[in-house]
Amino acid sequence: MADSPSTHEAADSKGPPRKSILPAFWRFKIALSTILTIKVILELAVTFGYPNALVDELQGASDSALLMVMVMEGRGQIHRTDISPLLGALEDTGHHGIATDVRAWSLEYLDIIPGKEQNPKKSLQLSSFGRFKIALSTALREQTIQNLGAIFEYPRALMDEIRNAKNSALLMTMHMEERGQIQPEDISPLLTALKDLRLHGVASDVEDQFNEHLRITGKMAAFIEELKETCHTLYDKIQPIPYIKEKLYSVDKVFIEVGMEHCDSRGSWKTLSSYRGIFSVAKGTSRIQVIEGEPGYGKSTLALQLVYDWCNEVSDSPFCKPDILIFLNLRHLGGITSFMEAIEQFLLPQDSVLERQDVEQLINNKNVNILVIFDAYDEYPDQHIEDSFVAKILEEQILRHVDVLLTTRSSCIPPACGPRTGRIRLTGFDEGAREQYVRKAVTGDDEAEVQRILEQFNTNPILRDICQAPLFSVMYAHVAHEEEEFHNVRSVTEFFLYMISCFHSHAQNKVSGEKRKQLQRYASNHKKLDKFAFDSLTGANQQLLWDKKILIKKFGADFYGLYVNIGILVEEEVINRNRGATVAEFIQYRTEVHFYHKLFCEWFAACHLAKSVTSFWSLFHDFCKRVNPYDLQFVYRFACGINPAAAKEVIKLVQKKQDGDKFAVLCALEQKDSADDVLNTVRDLVSRDVRISENDTKLLQRTTMQLLELASQKEVPIKCLILDCTFDSIDEKLAHIALKSGLCLRPIAPLKLLIIRMEATDVSEPELISILGYVGQCDDLAELRFEECNLPVSVPATSIPSELISRNFKVSYTRYGYKMKLEVGQWEVDDVDVIRKLCSDGLTVSRDHSVLLQQSTILLLEKSTQQNIPVTRLTLDQCIEEFDVTTSNMVLTSGLSLPGVSSVMKLKVTESRNMSEDQYLQVLAFVKECEDMNEVFFDGCVLPVSIPTERIDHSLITRNVKVSCCPDNKVLFNLGSGKLESKTELPADVCIRGSDTVAEQASSIMQLTVASADKIPITEVSLYASFSSFDSDSLSLVLRSGLCLPRLSSLQKLWIGTKEGREVTVDEWTGILNYAKHSQLLKELRIGYCLLPWLDNNPNLANTRVEWNPACNAGVYVLQSGRWQDRSGRVLTRGAYANSVVTTFREGLRDTDWQKQRRDEIE
């Protein structure tokens, strides 16, 4: 939507516009409205988290700026004593100049109290009242405004100002509020005035709207208060270590930010500095965000921190912005069939003042900003049910207006979460976060104790990597603070065994005698609990929540009491609403029990699995075949650490699964076994490719390096090591490879092949020399191979270690089979078989290739000519700059020159553009230099319809060079006649879809231009979601692909449908009409699925019927004498356009059935 001239003028001014007679705060608001362009408004709306319906309303308003000011006031973002939310949002969105002006105006007009907090109930009331004011403004007609001004005795100057405003009704509403005629609690002065004017119908409607505001305000406030009371019990009872029940914390007292990454649009993981940025990285994606992480990485703790921020309105957190936050732990929702049932069961108190229909109305209100947090999807019992209410929400079948955050293990992403779903990945604690937690939640100001605990982490690198998982780090820090002696652990199994032993010791130390012996028996003999945990995890429906009575009956009261007392089992009271019972029994409480963390359930399940290897082989084998290792990875790993026999069998079976070798490494180093057995496992693992990947946890990377070091110590040959996007640099002092994770890889003597993959990374000459220095220390290394990276063209021969030359060492670059001639430091391809293989597959020079890769391809072409090896096809992909007539070379966009090569048989030119006559002739000049070339194919570009034959080199005609420019040879360029020729009959309706490939679009355009040049009637052209803009220089329609549809003199009908509805600018619309005007035979122009701009007088087309269909159910309008008319001949007024057409258009955009119909049409 274009900004008005007055808005631009105000935005360029250094101060506010002239002062009116309004009080100070109102002068500030008027000044603010003059500086807000539509771009700023939309960015602020996103930053403030406004619901989509409100954003649409702002975008379509006749005075968006004034409406935005009212909305910000209603939502508490500007107040006469505090505008810090607005200033913060302007700074966050980069509008520093506007923020400076607004800050200056606030000092002039307002009594600012920095940091003053608003009453949340008052803000809520204002939010609802703001919606009432907007509704009121739509009911005020011009005469009504004038009459009310007379009754309220407004000054004439003020009434003149209101009368001349762009939106007089909105301004009138603001003045009535300022003067007390309407207030959030009372509008009786306005109602009395309307009745005095005998506008009883208007008064009745306004009163109904106000009563709805009062009702919503009361119900909403009650609902939020009840939600916050329930949420408080969740985030205020954090137990960092299970058995210390006397120390409960609020989540904000223990929460530390973990490492986070977000997945960008290309699927790459990028660092996210804070959880406060979760919303900002989701812009333009689905309303669903998944927070994923490995077990114990703090997903649920993060979710509770978000709940805390909302409940306590933490000002610098974006999670204080939703009107309503619904937090549901999915572990509890087995058998719950609806969203409302879940809210009633787990969030509303027993004595709730709200009825079910009250909550439903609030939840279904699209003007309410709602955030739903589903915690622990990996523990959701009904995740296998395709039509569960959770699945329907994730698939956007229901509650499409709410935002959703879902936490889950990385191995358990819901199937409904597609490519558009936002993804956040937790990467755990680094050393800084670990120290921060110790200071914040464990030791306080005791610096000596801080250093004592941190020393245990620092002196045990295995422990340090295990404690990358925040759960492990937190437990160990608290245990270390309680215990005098530290236990040195070498694996996750040892760590967990030590933790559980501490839990039991804590309980045993409180008793003596027979009771102590009983606790010791229960600590060592827990077979029933083991099997119960195993069955719960591996059954058809995973179950992680049980009724207390069932567990007491199964294990006995004493055993159950111990495991609850030490914190491994946790009790929770939940409301049991029994709808089939009597009134007295309708609401009851029941006690549900779950493990402190799912990892404890996996530990006891692993105890059962480890023992079943010898006694129940079929059970063990069935489990390993049926359960994905990454779904329950710690069951496998713990089992390997508990029972050496289990380790051997687990590793064998795991290796058969996809990516099994990586998981087998983790399992291998859990086992407590004889040196020979461990060595046999290591020998087996290094006989295959060993990979260290950027997506591996630091623990997995270190475990893999341990495996390599053990093989090196025992002189076990290592077949291949792949550093997959993990290489960072060479530490020349230590002669180690530094990985991106911070770990260092020492030279590995028995390694045979080292592959370094660095996707789209430039390797400098000094870096390559350093890498060669490292590999020179790997005694048995025979080859260094680079993949995906961009290498220097050469290195000085004097910098290459002499031992590499004497060992006949091989350095290769796989992209084109190059190897480095170490004696001179140059890349070469001298293997005829390699050259022949590469040339038979065809060669490509792309604009996206590095200079080295382009240079390598050119060198390979020259080698093919020297060896007389034919190149089946050469593709020039978006890389042609020009043809140099002085050298007869094609100059590439990189600046390199490509000489004509006689060995190339076919040339493919990929260019997404309309090619000019000179550009086309430059390609033909290059073809002339390639003596054996007999065919040229232009892919995705539109060729000139004709060229004077005298400009075409005759040798190309005598060589019978074939020029085609469409798939299946639909269009050829006849070099003899100098014209494009279509080999197929033109269809009656030519459709150019947005989903078509560029080549398909180019083919359609060239068929049309040939028909137009030959004066063949073109019945109809339809642009389905492919139109982009209008090029006034060439009078062409520009498509989204970048191609242009030129004027077609024989075109009779043109239909333009935009992608999923869009707002067409004035320039675009007048350009389309200009295009139609110059299409002499055009009888009909139809445009649909878009919002055309309002013009008081549209350009008229004398001989062309122009129709416009904005959206589904919006009707069809016909252009007559510069004005739009409906089918009945009624002229469309500006008011009807704003109130009817624009509204119907936006509703159509939210109509999923219509959108599906549109997608089907486009595809």
ABEGO torsion letter per residue (X at the ends): XBBBAAAAAAAABABBBBBBABBAAAAAAAAAAAABBAAAAAAAAAAAGBBAAAAAAAAABABAAAAAAAAAAAAGABBAABAAAAAAAAAAAGBAAAAAAAAAAAAAABBBBBGBBBBAAAAAAAAAAAAAAAAAAAABBAAAAAAAAAAAGBBAAAAAAAAABABAAAAAAAAAAAAGABBAABAAAAAAAAAAAGBAAAAAAAAAAAAAAAAAAAAAAAAAAAAAAAAAAAAAABBABAABAABBBBAAAABBBBBBBBBBAAGBBBBBABAAAAAAAABGBBABBBBBEBBGAGAAAAAAAAAAAAAAGBAABAAAABABBBBBBAAAABGBABAAAAAAAAABBAABABBAAAAAAAAABAABBBBBBBBGAAABAAAABAABAAAAAAAGABGAABBBBBBBBAABBBAABBAABBBBBBAEBBAAAAAAAAAAAAAEABAAAAAAAAAAAAABAAAAAAAABAAAAAAAAAAAAABABBBBBABAAAAAAAAAAAAAAAAAAABBEAAAAAAAAAAABAAAAAAAAAAAAABABBBABBBAAAAAAAAEAAAAAAAAAAGABBBBBBBBBBAABBAAAABBBBBBBBBABAAAAAAAAAAAAAAAAAABAAAAAAAAAABBAAABAAAAAAAAAABAAAAAAAAAAAAABBGAAAAAAAAAAABBBBAAAAAAAAAAAAABBBBBBAABBAAAAAAAAAAAAAAAAAGBBBABBBBBGABABBBAAAGBBBBAAGBBBBBBAABABBBBBBBGBBBBAAAAAAAAAAAAABAABABBBBBGBBBBABBBAAABBAAAAAAGBBBBBAAAGBBBBAAAGBBBBABAAAAAAAAAAEBBBBAABBAAAAAAAAAAAAAAAAAGBBBABBBBBGABABBBAAAGBBBBAAGBBBBBBAABABBBBBBBBBBBAAAAAAAAAAAAABAABABBBBBGBBBBABBBAAABBAAAAAAGBBBBABBGGABBBBAAAGBBBBABBBBABBBBBAABBAAAAAAAAAAAAAAAAAGBBBABBBBBGABABBBAAAGBBBBAAGBBBBBBAABABBBBBBBGEBBBBAAAAAAAAAAAAABAABABBBBBGBBBBBBABBBBBAABBBBBBABBGAEBBBBBGGBBBBAAGBBBBAAAAAAAAAAAAAAAAABAAAAAAAAAAAX
